[in-house]
Amino acid sequence: MSSTFKGNKSYLPSKTCVVCKKEMTWRKSWAKNWEMIKYCSDACRKKAPKDQS
């Protein structure tokens, strides 16, 4: 294990899922589009109300 790993994700940014209201912690795979992330999972994305625009 690397000596730089903190083992504690509390220092990472987090958001609340708009569907289930669970807290989501930042993931490296979301780094490029963190501002656009709304849902914690594909299941919540499918449950989200659809825009009729």
mmCIF entry with sequence, helices, sheets and N, C-alpha, C, O atoms, coordinates in Angstrom:
data_MODEL
# 
_entry.id   MODEL 
# 
_entity.id                         1 
_entity.type                       polymer 
_entity.pdbx_number_of_molecules   1 
# 
_entity_poly.entity_id                      1 
_entity_poly.type                           'polypeptide(L)' 
_entity_poly.nstd_linkage                   no 
_entity_poly.nstd_monomer                   no 
_entity_poly.pdbx_seq_one_letter_code       MSSTFKGNKSYLPSKTCVVCKKEMTWRKSWAKNWEMIKYCSDACRKKAPKDQS 
_entity_poly.pdbx_seq_one_letter_code_can   MSSTFKGNKSYLPSKTCVVCKKEMTWRKSWAKNWEMIKYCSDACRKKAPKDQS 
_entity_poly.pdbx_strand_id                 A 
# 
loop_
_entity_poly_seq.entity_id 
_entity_poly_seq.num 
_entity_poly_seq.mon_id 
_entity_poly_seq.hetero 
1 1  MET n 
1 2  SER n 
1 3  SER n 
1 4  THR n 
1 5  PHE n 
1 6  LYS n 
1 7  GLY n 
1 8  ASN n 
1 9  LYS n 
1 10 SER n 
1 11 TYR n 
1 12 LEU n 
1 13 PRO n 
1 14 SER n 
1 15 LYS n 
1 16 THR n 
1 17 CYS n 
1 18 VAL n 
1 19 VAL n 
1 20 CYS n 
1 21 LYS n 
1 22 LYS n 
1 23 GLU n 
1 24 MET n 
1 25 THR n 
1 26 TRP n 
1 27 ARG n 
1 28 LYS n 
1 29 SER n 
1 30 TRP n 
1 31 ALA n 
1 32 LYS n 
1 33 ASN n 
1 34 TRP n 
1 35 GLU n 
1 36 MET n 
1 37 ILE n 
1 38 LYS n 
1 39 TYR n 
1 40 CYS n 
1 41 SER n 
1 42 ASP n 
1 43 ALA n 
1 44 CYS n 
1 45 ARG n 
1 46 LYS n 
1 47 LYS n 
1 48 ALA n 
1 49 PRO n 
1 50 LYS n 
1 51 ASP n 
1 52 GLN n 
1 53 SER n 
# 
_struct_asym.id          A 
_struct_asym.entity_id   1 
# 
loop_
_struct_conf.conf_type_id 
_struct_conf.id 
_struct_conf.pdbx_PDB_helix_id 
_struct_conf.beg_label_comp_id 
_struct_conf.beg_label_asym_id 
_struct_conf.beg_label_seq_id 
_struct_conf.pdbx_beg_PDB_ins_code 
_struct_conf.end_label_comp_id 
_struct_conf.end_label_asym_id 
_struct_conf.end_label_seq_id 
_struct_conf.pdbx_end_PDB_ins_code 
_struct_conf.beg_auth_comp_id 
_struct_conf.beg_auth_asym_id 
_struct_conf.beg_auth_seq_id 
_struct_conf.end_auth_comp_id 
_struct_conf.end_auth_asym_id 
_struct_conf.end_auth_seq_id 
_struct_conf.pdbx_PDB_helix_class 
_struct_conf.details 
_struct_conf.pdbx_PDB_helix_length 
HELX_P HELX_P1 AA1 LYS A 9  ? TYR A 11 ? LYS A 9  TYR A 11 5 ? 3 
HELX_P HELX_P2 AA2 LYS A 28 ? MET A 36 ? LYS A 28 MET A 36 5 ? 9 
HELX_P HELX_P3 AA3 ASP A 42 ? LYS A 47 ? ASP A 42 LYS A 47 1 ? 6 
# 
_struct_conf_type.id          HELX_P 
_struct_conf_type.criteria    ? 
_struct_conf_type.reference   ? 
# 
_struct_sheet.id               AA1 
_struct_sheet.type             ? 
_struct_sheet.number_strands   2 
_struct_sheet.details          ? 
# 
_struct_sheet_order.sheet_id     AA1 
_struct_sheet_order.range_id_1   1 
_struct_sheet_order.range_id_2   2 
_struct_sheet_order.offset       ? 
_struct_sheet_order.sense        anti-parallel 
# 
loop_
_struct_sheet_range.sheet_id 
_struct_sheet_range.id 
_struct_sheet_range.beg_label_comp_id 
_struct_sheet_range.beg_label_asym_id 
_struct_sheet_range.beg_label_seq_id 
_struct_sheet_range.pdbx_beg_PDB_ins_code 
_struct_sheet_range.end_label_comp_id 
_struct_sheet_range.end_label_asym_id 
_struct_sheet_range.end_label_seq_id 
_struct_sheet_range.pdbx_end_PDB_ins_code 
_struct_sheet_range.beg_auth_comp_id 
_struct_sheet_range.beg_auth_asym_id 
_struct_sheet_range.beg_auth_seq_id 
_struct_sheet_range.end_auth_comp_id 
_struct_sheet_range.end_auth_asym_id 
_struct_sheet_range.end_auth_seq_id 
AA1 1 SER A 14 ? THR A 16 ? SER A 14 THR A 16 
AA1 2 GLU A 23 ? THR A 25 ? GLU A 23 THR A 25 
# 
loop_
_atom_site.group_PDB 
_atom_site.id 
_atom_site.type_symbol 
_atom_site.label_atom_id 
_atom_site.label_alt_id 
_atom_site.label_comp_id 
_atom_site.label_asym_id 
_atom_site.label_entity_id 
_atom_site.label_seq_id 
_atom_site.pdbx_PDB_ins_code 
_atom_site.Cartn_x 
_atom_site.Cartn_y 
_atom_site.Cartn_z 
_atom_site.occupancy 
_atom_site.B_iso_or_equiv 
_atom_site.pdbx_formal_charge 
_atom_site.auth_seq_id 
_atom_site.auth_comp_id 
_atom_site.auth_asym_id 
_atom_site.auth_atom_id 
_atom_site.pdbx_PDB_model_num 
ATOM 1   N N  . MET A 1 1  ? 0.840   -1.185 0.000   1.00 0.00 ? 1  MET A N  1 
ATOM 2   C CA . MET A 1 1  ? 0.000   0.000  0.000   1.00 0.00 ? 1  MET A CA 1 
ATOM 3   C C  . MET A 1 1  ? 0.879   1.240  0.000   1.00 0.00 ? 1  MET A C  1 
ATOM 4   O O  . MET A 1 1  ? 1.888   1.290  0.704   1.00 0.00 ? 1  MET A O  1 
ATOM 5   N N  . SER A 1 2  ? 0.506   2.222  -0.775  1.00 0.00 ? 2  SER A N  1 
ATOM 6   C CA . SER A 1 2  ? 1.285   3.449  -0.875  1.00 0.00 ? 2  SER A CA 1 
ATOM 7   C C  . SER A 1 2  ? 1.193   4.279  0.396   1.00 0.00 ? 2  SER A C  1 
ATOM 8   O O  . SER A 1 2  ? 0.151   4.307  1.051   1.00 0.00 ? 2  SER A O  1 
ATOM 9   N N  . SER A 1 3  ? 2.276   4.950  0.741   1.00 0.00 ? 3  SER A N  1 
ATOM 10  C CA . SER A 1 3  ? 2.278   5.776  1.934   1.00 0.00 ? 3  SER A CA 1 
ATOM 11  C C  . SER A 1 3  ? 1.488   7.069  1.736   1.00 0.00 ? 3  SER A C  1 
ATOM 12  O O  . SER A 1 3  ? 1.190   7.763  2.708   1.00 0.00 ? 3  SER A O  1 
ATOM 13  N N  . THR A 1 4  ? 1.141   7.405  0.473   1.00 0.00 ? 4  THR A N  1 
ATOM 14  C CA . THR A 1 4  ? 0.362   8.617  0.221   1.00 0.00 ? 4  THR A CA 1 
ATOM 15  C C  . THR A 1 4  ? -1.135  8.366  0.320   1.00 0.00 ? 4  THR A C  1 
ATOM 16  O O  . THR A 1 4  ? -1.907  9.324  0.378   1.00 0.00 ? 4  THR A O  1 
ATOM 17  N N  . PHE A 1 5  ? -1.570  7.119  0.340   1.00 0.00 ? 5  PHE A N  1 
ATOM 18  C CA . PHE A 1 5  ? -2.994  6.802  0.445   1.00 0.00 ? 5  PHE A CA 1 
ATOM 19  C C  . PHE A 1 5  ? -3.486  7.109  1.853   1.00 0.00 ? 5  PHE A C  1 
ATOM 20  O O  . PHE A 1 5  ? -2.940  6.607  2.836   1.00 0.00 ? 5  PHE A O  1 
ATOM 21  N N  . LYS A 1 6  ? -4.516  7.933  1.940   1.00 0.00 ? 6  LYS A N  1 
ATOM 22  C CA . LYS A 1 6  ? -5.037  8.346  3.237   1.00 0.00 ? 6  LYS A CA 1 
ATOM 23  C C  . LYS A 1 6  ? -5.991  7.308  3.831   1.00 0.00 ? 6  LYS A C  1 
ATOM 24  O O  . LYS A 1 6  ? -6.103  7.201  5.052   1.00 0.00 ? 6  LYS A O  1 
ATOM 25  N N  . GLY A 1 7  ? -6.678  6.545  2.981   1.00 0.00 ? 7  GLY A N  1 
ATOM 26  C CA . GLY A 1 7  ? -7.627  5.553  3.463   1.00 0.00 ? 7  GLY A CA 1 
ATOM 27  C C  . GLY A 1 7  ? -8.922  6.175  3.964   1.00 0.00 ? 7  GLY A C  1 
ATOM 28  O O  . GLY A 1 7  ? -9.772  5.483  4.525   1.00 0.00 ? 7  GLY A O  1 
ATOM 29  N N  . ASN A 1 8  ? -9.073  7.484  3.761   1.00 0.00 ? 8  ASN A N  1 
ATOM 30  C CA . ASN A 1 8  ? -10.245 8.186  4.252   1.00 0.00 ? 8  ASN A CA 1 
ATOM 31  C C  . ASN A 1 8  ? -10.761 9.093  3.143   1.00 0.00 ? 8  ASN A C  1 
ATOM 32  O O  . ASN A 1 8  ? -10.061 10.004 2.702   1.00 0.00 ? 8  ASN A O  1 
ATOM 33  N N  . LYS A 1 9  ? -11.989 8.840  2.694   1.00 0.00 ? 9  LYS A N  1 
ATOM 34  C CA . LYS A 1 9  ? -12.540 9.604  1.582   1.00 0.00 ? 9  LYS A CA 1 
ATOM 35  C C  . LYS A 1 9  ? -13.240 10.881 2.027   1.00 0.00 ? 9  LYS A C  1 
ATOM 36  O O  . LYS A 1 9  ? -13.817 11.577 1.191   1.00 0.00 ? 9  LYS A O  1 
ATOM 37  N N  . SER A 1 10 ? -13.210 11.208 3.301   1.00 0.00 ? 10 SER A N  1 
ATOM 38  C CA . SER A 1 10 ? -13.947 12.370 3.791   1.00 0.00 ? 10 SER A CA 1 
ATOM 39  C C  . SER A 1 10 ? -13.419 13.685 3.229   1.00 0.00 ? 10 SER A C  1 
ATOM 40  O O  . SER A 1 10 ? -14.128 14.691 3.241   1.00 0.00 ? 10 SER A O  1 
ATOM 41  N N  . TYR A 1 11 ? -12.186 13.688 2.738   1.00 0.00 ? 11 TYR A N  1 
ATOM 42  C CA . TYR A 1 11 ? -11.625 14.912 2.170   1.00 0.00 ? 11 TYR A CA 1 
ATOM 43  C C  . TYR A 1 11 ? -12.039 15.120 0.717   1.00 0.00 ? 11 TYR A C  1 
ATOM 44  O O  . TYR A 1 11 ? -11.776 16.185 0.160   1.00 0.00 ? 11 TYR A O  1 
ATOM 45  N N  . LEU A 1 12 ? -12.683 14.127 0.083   1.00 0.00 ? 12 LEU A N  1 
ATOM 46  C CA . LEU A 1 12 ? -13.118 14.237 -1.305  1.00 0.00 ? 12 LEU A CA 1 
ATOM 47  C C  . LEU A 1 12 ? -14.447 14.989 -1.398  1.00 0.00 ? 12 LEU A C  1 
ATOM 48  O O  . LEU A 1 12 ? -15.243 14.938 -0.461  1.00 0.00 ? 12 LEU A O  1 
ATOM 49  N N  . PRO A 1 13 ? -14.702 15.683 -2.508  1.00 0.00 ? 13 PRO A N  1 
ATOM 50  C CA . PRO A 1 13 ? -15.992 16.354 -2.677  1.00 0.00 ? 13 PRO A CA 1 
ATOM 51  C C  . PRO A 1 13 ? -17.127 15.335 -2.768  1.00 0.00 ? 13 PRO A C  1 
ATOM 52  O O  . PRO A 1 13 ? -16.907 14.187 -3.153  1.00 0.00 ? 13 PRO A O  1 
ATOM 53  N N  . SER A 1 14 ? -18.324 15.752 -2.417  1.00 0.00 ? 14 SER A N  1 
ATOM 54  C CA . SER A 1 14 ? -19.474 14.863 -2.508  1.00 0.00 ? 14 SER A CA 1 
ATOM 55  C C  . SER A 1 14 ? -20.700 15.628 -2.971  1.00 0.00 ? 14 SER A C  1 
ATOM 56  O O  . SER A 1 14 ? -20.740 16.858 -2.924  1.00 0.00 ? 14 SER A O  1 
ATOM 57  N N  . LYS A 1 15 ? -21.705 14.878 -3.422  1.00 0.00 ? 15 LYS A N  1 
ATOM 58  C CA . LYS A 1 15 ? -22.983 15.424 -3.897  1.00 0.00 ? 15 LYS A CA 1 
ATOM 59  C C  . LYS A 1 15 ? -24.089 14.500 -3.427  1.00 0.00 ? 15 LYS A C  1 
ATOM 60  O O  . LYS A 1 15 ? -23.833 13.402 -2.933  1.00 0.00 ? 15 LYS A O  1 
ATOM 61  N N  . THR A 1 16 ? -25.328 14.959 -3.587  1.00 0.00 ? 16 THR A N  1 
ATOM 62  C CA . THR A 1 16 ? -26.486 14.137 -3.267  1.00 0.00 ? 16 THR A CA 1 
ATOM 63  C C  . THR A 1 16 ? -27.176 13.734 -4.570  1.00 0.00 ? 16 THR A C  1 
ATOM 64  O O  . THR A 1 16 ? -27.391 14.566 -5.451  1.00 0.00 ? 16 THR A O  1 
ATOM 65  N N  . CYS A 1 17 ? -27.515 12.468 -4.680  1.00 0.00 ? 17 CYS A N  1 
ATOM 66  C CA . CYS A 1 17 ? -28.231 11.957 -5.859  1.00 0.00 ? 17 CYS A CA 1 
ATOM 67  C C  . CYS A 1 17 ? -29.607 12.611 -5.906  1.00 0.00 ? 17 CYS A C  1 
ATOM 68  O O  . CYS A 1 17 ? -30.292 12.678 -4.885  1.00 0.00 ? 17 CYS A O  1 
ATOM 69  N N  . VAL A 1 18 ? -30.026 13.099 -7.086  1.00 0.00 ? 18 VAL A N  1 
ATOM 70  C CA . VAL A 1 18 ? -31.305 13.792 -7.210  1.00 0.00 ? 18 VAL A CA 1 
ATOM 71  C C  . VAL A 1 18 ? -32.504 12.848 -7.106  1.00 0.00 ? 18 VAL A C  1 
ATOM 72  O O  . VAL A 1 18 ? -33.622 13.313 -6.884  1.00 0.00 ? 18 VAL A O  1 
ATOM 73  N N  . VAL A 1 19 ? -32.303 11.540 -7.262  1.00 0.00 ? 19 VAL A N  1 
ATOM 74  C CA . VAL A 1 19 ? -33.400 10.586 -7.203  1.00 0.00 ? 19 VAL A CA 1 
ATOM 75  C C  . VAL A 1 19 ? -33.533 9.972  -5.810  1.00 0.00 ? 19 VAL A C  1 
ATOM 76  O O  . VAL A 1 19 ? -34.590 10.071 -5.188  1.00 0.00 ? 19 VAL A O  1 
ATOM 77  N N  . CYS A 1 20 ? -32.470 9.342  -5.320  1.00 0.00 ? 20 CYS A N  1 
ATOM 78  C CA . CYS A 1 20 ? -32.562 8.603  -4.051  1.00 0.00 ? 20 CYS A CA 1 
ATOM 79  C C  . CYS A 1 20 ? -32.042 9.383  -2.852  1.00 0.00 ? 20 CYS A C  1 
ATOM 80  O O  . CYS A 1 20 ? -32.190 8.934  -1.715  1.00 0.00 ? 20 CYS A O  1 
ATOM 81  N N  . LYS A 1 21 ? -31.436 10.544 -3.088  1.00 0.00 ? 21 LYS A N  1 
ATOM 82  C CA . LYS A 1 21 ? -30.926 11.435 -2.035  1.00 0.00 ? 21 LYS A CA 1 
ATOM 83  C C  . LYS A 1 21 ? -29.748 10.862 -1.243  1.00 0.00 ? 21 LYS A C  1 
ATOM 84  O O  . LYS A 1 21 ? -29.434 11.357 -0.161  1.00 0.00 ? 21 LYS A O  1 
ATOM 85  N N  . LYS A 1 22 ? -29.100 9.830  -1.771  1.00 0.00 ? 22 LYS A N  1 
ATOM 86  C CA . LYS A 1 22 ? -27.893 9.303  -1.128  1.00 0.00 ? 22 LYS A CA 1 
ATOM 87  C C  . LYS A 1 22 ? -26.699 10.174 -1.474  1.00 0.00 ? 22 LYS A C  1 
ATOM 88  O O  . LYS A 1 22 ? -26.651 10.790 -2.539  1.00 0.00 ? 22 LYS A O  1 
ATOM 89  N N  . GLU A 1 23 ? -25.743 10.218 -0.570  1.00 0.00 ? 23 GLU A N  1 
ATOM 90  C CA . GLU A 1 23 ? -24.541 10.993 -0.820  1.00 0.00 ? 23 GLU A CA 1 
ATOM 91  C C  . GLU A 1 23 ? -23.597 10.206 -1.730  1.00 0.00 ? 23 GLU A C  1 
ATOM 92  O O  . GLU A 1 23 ? -23.360 9.015  -1.527  1.00 0.00 ? 23 GLU A O  1 
ATOM 93  N N  . MET A 1 24 ? -23.065 10.900 -2.737  1.00 0.00 ? 24 MET A N  1 
ATOM 94  C CA . MET A 1 24 ? -22.094 10.288 -3.660  1.00 0.00 ? 24 MET A CA 1 
ATOM 95  C C  . MET A 1 24 ? -20.760 10.970 -3.423  1.00 0.00 ? 24 MET A C  1 
ATOM 96  O O  . MET A 1 24 ? -20.687 12.197 -3.356  1.00 0.00 ? 24 MET A O  1 
ATOM 97  N N  . THR A 1 25 ? -19.715 10.185 -3.299  1.00 0.00 ? 25 THR A N  1 
ATOM 98  C CA . THR A 1 25 ? -18.376 10.736 -3.149  1.00 0.00 ? 25 THR A CA 1 
ATOM 99  C C  . THR A 1 25 ? -17.695 10.750 -4.509  1.00 0.00 ? 25 THR A C  1 
ATOM 100 O O  . THR A 1 25 ? -17.905 9.856  -5.329  1.00 0.00 ? 25 THR A O  1 
ATOM 101 N N  . TRP A 1 26 ? -16.880 11.770 -4.741  1.00 0.00 ? 26 TRP A N  1 
ATOM 102 C CA . TRP A 1 26 ? -16.150 11.931 -5.995  1.00 0.00 ? 26 TRP A CA 1 
ATOM 103 C C  . TRP A 1 26 ? -15.414 10.654 -6.365  1.00 0.00 ? 26 TRP A C  1 
ATOM 104 O O  . TRP A 1 26 ? -14.830 9.989  -5.509  1.00 0.00 ? 26 TRP A O  1 
ATOM 105 N N  . ARG A 1 27 ? -15.447 10.317 -7.658  1.00 0.00 ? 27 ARG A N  1 
ATOM 106 C CA . ARG A 1 27 ? -14.705 9.170  -8.193  1.00 0.00 ? 27 ARG A CA 1 
ATOM 107 C C  . ARG A 1 27 ? -13.786 9.665  -9.295  1.00 0.00 ? 27 ARG A C  1 
ATOM 108 O O  . ARG A 1 27 ? -14.097 10.628 -9.996  1.00 0.00 ? 27 ARG A O  1 
ATOM 109 N N  . LYS A 1 28 ? -12.669 9.005  -9.437  1.00 0.00 ? 28 LYS A N  1 
ATOM 110 C CA . LYS A 1 28 ? -11.714 9.407  -10.464 1.00 0.00 ? 28 LYS A CA 1 
ATOM 111 C C  . LYS A 1 28 ? -12.344 9.347  -11.857 1.00 0.00 ? 28 LYS A C  1 
ATOM 112 O O  . LYS A 1 28 ? -12.036 10.179 -12.710 1.00 0.00 ? 28 LYS A O  1 
ATOM 113 N N  . SER A 1 29 ? -13.219 8.374  -12.091 1.00 0.00 ? 29 SER A N  1 
ATOM 114 C CA . SER A 1 29 ? -13.868 8.263  -13.399 1.00 0.00 ? 29 SER A CA 1 
ATOM 115 C C  . SER A 1 29 ? -14.815 9.427  -13.688 1.00 0.00 ? 29 SER A C  1 
ATOM 116 O O  . SER A 1 29 ? -15.178 9.652  -14.842 1.00 0.00 ? 29 SER A O  1 
ATOM 117 N N  . TRP A 1 30 ? -15.221 10.175 -12.642 1.00 0.00 ? 30 TRP A N  1 
ATOM 118 C CA . TRP A 1 30 ? -16.094 11.327 -12.806 1.00 0.00 ? 30 TRP A CA 1 
ATOM 119 C C  . TRP A 1 30 ? -15.313 12.633 -12.867 1.00 0.00 ? 30 TRP A C  1 
ATOM 120 O O  . TRP A 1 30 ? -15.924 13.698 -12.955 1.00 0.00 ? 30 TRP A O  1 
ATOM 121 N N  . ALA A 1 31 ? -14.013 12.589 -12.825 1.00 0.00 ? 31 ALA A N  1 
ATOM 122 C CA . ALA A 1 31 ? -13.180 13.791 -12.702 1.00 0.00 ? 31 ALA A CA 1 
ATOM 123 C C  . ALA A 1 31 ? -13.455 14.813 -13.802 1.00 0.00 ? 31 ALA A C  1 
ATOM 124 O O  . ALA A 1 31 ? -13.527 16.009 -13.519 1.00 0.00 ? 31 ALA A O  1 
ATOM 125 N N  . LYS A 1 32 ? -13.609 14.371 -15.046 1.00 0.00 ? 32 LYS A N  1 
ATOM 126 C CA . LYS A 1 32 ? -13.763 15.299 -16.163 1.00 0.00 ? 32 LYS A CA 1 
ATOM 127 C C  . LYS A 1 32 ? -15.141 15.947 -16.235 1.00 0.00 ? 32 LYS A C  1 
ATOM 128 O O  . LYS A 1 32 ? -15.284 17.019 -16.823 1.00 0.00 ? 32 LYS A O  1 
ATOM 129 N N  . ASN A 1 33 ? -16.155 15.318 -15.648 1.00 0.00 ? 33 ASN A N  1 
ATOM 130 C CA . ASN A 1 33 ? -17.507 15.870 -15.737 1.00 0.00 ? 33 ASN A CA 1 
ATOM 131 C C  . ASN A 1 33 ? -18.231 15.869 -14.382 1.00 0.00 ? 33 ASN A C  1 
ATOM 132 O O  . ASN A 1 33 ? -19.442 15.655 -14.329 1.00 0.00 ? 33 ASN A O  1 
ATOM 133 N N  . TRP A 1 34 ? -17.513 16.102 -13.314 1.00 0.00 ? 34 TRP A N  1 
ATOM 134 C CA . TRP A 1 34 ? -18.080 16.089 -11.954 1.00 0.00 ? 34 TRP A CA 1 
ATOM 135 C C  . TRP A 1 34 ? -19.266 17.050 -11.826 1.00 0.00 ? 34 TRP A C  1 
ATOM 136 O O  . TRP A 1 34 ? -20.238 16.720 -11.146 1.00 0.00 ? 34 TRP A O  1 
ATOM 137 N N  . GLU A 1 35 ? -19.218 18.219 -12.453 1.00 0.00 ? 35 GLU A N  1 
ATOM 138 C CA . GLU A 1 35 ? -20.298 19.188 -12.345 1.00 0.00 ? 35 GLU A CA 1 
ATOM 139 C C  . GLU A 1 35 ? -21.598 18.673 -12.966 1.00 0.00 ? 35 GLU A C  1 
ATOM 140 O O  . GLU A 1 35 ? -22.683 19.098 -12.569 1.00 0.00 ? 35 GLU A O  1 
ATOM 141 N N  . MET A 1 36 ? -21.497 17.766 -13.934 1.00 0.00 ? 36 MET A N  1 
ATOM 142 C CA . MET A 1 36 ? -22.681 17.262 -14.627 1.00 0.00 ? 36 MET A CA 1 
ATOM 143 C C  . MET A 1 36 ? -23.278 16.017 -13.978 1.00 0.00 ? 36 MET A C  1 
ATOM 144 O O  . MET A 1 36 ? -24.378 15.611 -14.353 1.00 0.00 ? 36 MET A O  1 
ATOM 145 N N  . ILE A 1 37 ? -22.605 15.410 -13.037 1.00 0.00 ? 37 ILE A N  1 
ATOM 146 C CA . ILE A 1 37 ? -23.074 14.179 -12.394 1.00 0.00 ? 37 ILE A CA 1 
ATOM 147 C C  . ILE A 1 37 ? -24.293 14.495 -11.534 1.00 0.00 ? 37 ILE A C  1 
ATOM 148 O O  . ILE A 1 37 ? -24.244 15.389 -10.690 1.00 0.00 ? 37 ILE A O  1 
ATOM 149 N N  . LYS A 1 38 ? -25.400 13.756 -11.748 1.00 0.00 ? 38 LYS A N  1 
ATOM 150 C CA . LYS A 1 38 ? -26.627 13.958 -10.979 1.00 0.00 ? 38 LYS A CA 1 
ATOM 151 C C  . LYS A 1 38 ? -27.067 12.692 -10.251 1.00 0.00 ? 38 LYS A C  1 
ATOM 152 O O  . LYS A 1 38 ? -27.719 12.765 -9.210  1.00 0.00 ? 38 LYS A O  1 
ATOM 153 N N  . TYR A 1 39 ? -26.711 11.530 -10.800 1.00 0.00 ? 39 TYR A N  1 
ATOM 154 C CA . TYR A 1 39 ? -27.240 10.270 -10.302 1.00 0.00 ? 39 TYR A CA 1 
ATOM 155 C C  . TYR A 1 39 ? -26.129 9.373  -9.776  1.00 0.00 ? 39 TYR A C  1 
ATOM 156 O O  . TYR A 1 39 ? -25.014 9.389  -10.297 1.00 0.00 ? 39 TYR A O  1 
ATOM 157 N N  . CYS A 1 40 ? -26.435 8.590  -8.740  1.00 0.00 ? 40 CYS A N  1 
ATOM 158 C CA . CYS A 1 40 ? -25.427 7.724  -8.134  1.00 0.00 ? 40 CYS A CA 1 
ATOM 159 C C  . CYS A 1 40 ? -25.253 6.421  -8.905  1.00 0.00 ? 40 CYS A C  1 
ATOM 160 O O  . CYS A 1 40 ? -24.235 5.745  -8.759  1.00 0.00 ? 40 CYS A O  1 
ATOM 161 N N  . SER A 1 41 ? -26.242 6.063  -9.726  1.00 0.00 ? 41 SER A N  1 
ATOM 162 C CA . SER A 1 41 ? -26.175 4.771  -10.418 1.00 0.00 ? 41 SER A CA 1 
ATOM 163 C C  . SER A 1 41 ? -27.031 4.793  -11.681 1.00 0.00 ? 41 SER A C  1 
ATOM 164 O O  . SER A 1 41 ? -27.805 5.723  -11.907 1.00 0.00 ? 41 SER A O  1 
ATOM 165 N N  . ASP A 1 42 ? -26.879 3.764  -12.491 1.00 0.00 ? 42 ASP A N  1 
ATOM 166 C CA . ASP A 1 42 ? -27.714 3.617  -13.682 1.00 0.00 ? 42 ASP A CA 1 
ATOM 167 C C  . ASP A 1 42 ? -29.171 3.418  -13.283 1.00 0.00 ? 42 ASP A C  1 
ATOM 168 O O  . ASP A 1 42 ? -30.069 3.893  -13.979 1.00 0.00 ? 42 ASP A O  1 
ATOM 169 N N  . ALA A 1 43 ? -29.421 2.726  -12.176 1.00 0.00 ? 43 ALA A N  1 
ATOM 170 C CA . ALA A 1 43 ? -30.789 2.501  -11.712 1.00 0.00 ? 43 ALA A CA 1 
ATOM 171 C C  . ALA A 1 43 ? -31.478 3.833  -11.407 1.00 0.00 ? 43 ALA A C  1 
ATOM 172 O O  . ALA A 1 43 ? -32.631 4.036  -11.790 1.00 0.00 ? 43 ALA A O  1 
ATOM 173 N N  . CYS A 1 44 ? -30.785 4.730  -10.726 1.00 0.00 ? 44 CYS A N  1 
ATOM 174 C CA . CYS A 1 44 ? -31.363 6.048  -10.437 1.00 0.00 ? 44 CYS A CA 1 
ATOM 175 C C  . CYS A 1 44 ? -31.533 6.869  -11.704 1.00 0.00 ? 44 CYS A C  1 
ATOM 176 O O  . CYS A 1 44 ? -32.504 7.615  -11.823 1.00 0.00 ? 44 CYS A O  1 
ATOM 177 N N  . ARG A 1 45 ? -30.624 6.752  -12.639 1.00 0.00 ? 45 ARG A N  1 
ATOM 178 C CA . ARG A 1 45 ? -30.749 7.475  -13.910 1.00 0.00 ? 45 ARG A CA 1 
ATOM 179 C C  . ARG A 1 45 ? -32.002 7.028  -14.641 1.00 0.00 ? 45 ARG A C  1 
ATOM 180 O O  . ARG A 1 45 ? -32.693 7.854  -15.239 1.00 0.00 ? 45 ARG A O  1 
ATOM 181 N N  . LYS A 1 46 ? -32.311 5.724  -14.605 1.00 0.00 ? 46 LYS A N  1 
ATOM 182 C CA . LYS A 1 46 ? -33.508 5.204  -15.278 1.00 0.00 ? 46 LYS A CA 1 
ATOM 183 C C  . LYS A 1 46 ? -34.795 5.623  -14.572 1.00 0.00 ? 46 LYS A C  1 
ATOM 184 O O  . LYS A 1 46 ? -35.829 5.787  -15.219 1.00 0.00 ? 46 LYS A O  1 
ATOM 185 N N  . LYS A 1 47 ? -34.742 5.798  -13.253 1.00 0.00 ? 47 LYS A N  1 
ATOM 186 C CA . LYS A 1 47 ? -35.917 6.215  -12.476 1.00 0.00 ? 47 LYS A CA 1 
ATOM 187 C C  . LYS A 1 47 ? -36.190 7.707  -12.584 1.00 0.00 ? 47 LYS A C  1 
ATOM 188 O O  . LYS A 1 47 ? -37.291 8.157  -12.266 1.00 0.00 ? 47 LYS A O  1 
ATOM 189 N N  . ALA A 1 48 ? -35.212 8.475  -13.024 1.00 0.00 ? 48 ALA A N  1 
ATOM 190 C CA . ALA A 1 48 ? -35.338 9.932  -13.084 1.00 0.00 ? 48 ALA A CA 1 
ATOM 191 C C  . ALA A 1 48 ? -36.456 10.328 -14.046 1.00 0.00 ? 48 ALA A C  1 
ATOM 192 O O  . ALA A 1 48 ? -36.647 9.697  -15.086 1.00 0.00 ? 48 ALA A O  1 
ATOM 193 N N  . PRO A 1 49 ? -37.194 11.385 -13.685 1.00 0.00 ? 49 PRO A N  1 
ATOM 194 C CA . PRO A 1 49 ? -38.229 11.879 -14.609 1.00 0.00 ? 49 PRO A CA 1 
ATOM 195 C C  . PRO A 1 49 ? -37.593 12.368 -15.901 1.00 0.00 ? 49 PRO A C  1 
ATOM 196 O O  . PRO A 1 49 ? -36.538 13.003 -15.886 1.00 0.00 ? 49 PRO A O  1 
ATOM 197 N N  . LYS A 1 50 ? -38.231 12.073 -16.997 1.00 0.00 ? 50 LYS A N  1 
ATOM 198 C CA . LYS A 1 50 ? -37.706 12.446 -18.309 1.00 0.00 ? 50 LYS A CA 1 
ATOM 199 C C  . LYS A 1 50 ? -38.118 13.864 -18.658 1.00 0.00 ? 50 LYS A C  1 
ATOM 200 O O  . LYS A 1 50 ? -39.252 14.261 -18.392 1.00 0.00 ? 50 LYS A O  1 
ATOM 201 N N  . ASP A 1 51 ? -37.214 14.634 -19.248 1.00 0.00 ? 51 ASP A N  1 
ATOM 202 C CA . ASP A 1 51 ? -37.527 15.972 -19.739 1.00 0.00 ? 51 ASP A CA 1 
ATOM 203 C C  . ASP A 1 51 ? -38.346 15.832 -21.016 1.00 0.00 ? 51 ASP A C  1 
ATOM 204 O O  . ASP A 1 51 ? -37.971 15.075 -21.912 1.00 0.00 ? 51 ASP A O  1 
ATOM 205 N N  . GLN A 1 52 ? -39.441 16.540 -21.107 1.00 0.00 ? 52 GLN A N  1 
ATOM 206 C CA . GLN A 1 52 ? -40.282 16.495 -22.297 1.00 0.00 ? 52 GLN A CA 1 
ATOM 207 C C  . GLN A 1 52 ? -40.059 17.722 -23.172 1.00 0.00 ? 52 GLN A C  1 
ATOM 208 O O  . GLN A 1 52 ? -41.000 18.211 -23.797 1.00 0.00 ? 52 GLN A O  1 
ATOM 209 N N  . SER A 1 53 ? -38.837 18.223 -23.225 1.00 0.00 ? 53 SER A N  1 
ATOM 210 C CA . SER A 1 53 ? -38.509 19.429 -24.002 1.00 0.00 ? 53 SER A CA 1 
ATOM 211 C C  . SER A 1 53 ? -38.426 19.128 -25.473 1.00 0.00 ? 53 SER A C  1 
ATOM 212 O O  . SER A 1 53 ? -38.160 20.026 -26.272 1.00 0.00 ? 53 SER A O  1 
# 
